Amino acid sequence: MQTNLEKLFDVNINIPKQNSIDELIQNLSVEINELINTNFEKLISILYRMDVSEQKIKHLLAYNNRTNAGVIIATLMVERELQKIKSRAEFAKKSNDLNEDEKW
């Protein structure tokens, strides 16, 4: 997951290998806040490529206006990556469960 996030940020940032999801979110939020201030278009592009829900971002930012925006966005990004990992695992399991006659 972290490698995918680093690729999305063009590997120009140094996100150290994390021991926990919370540490990843905290370090990622620093980079996101930097993008908010310096290159908002790049952040939007990353969120689009990750398929993070724009409505969810807007809703959470509006109702958590005292929370660091970078933390909110980083949390959504990590949640989306975890969803993708789970989806891929389920798809791989289903593919492996098919007998040879049912496979393409």
Secondary structure, 3 states (H helix, E strand, C coil): CHHHHHHHCCCCCCCCCCCCHHHHHHHHHHHHHHHHHHCHHHHHHHHHHHCCCHHHHHHHHHHCCCCCHHHHHHHHHHHHHHHHHHHHHHHHHHHHHCCCCCCC
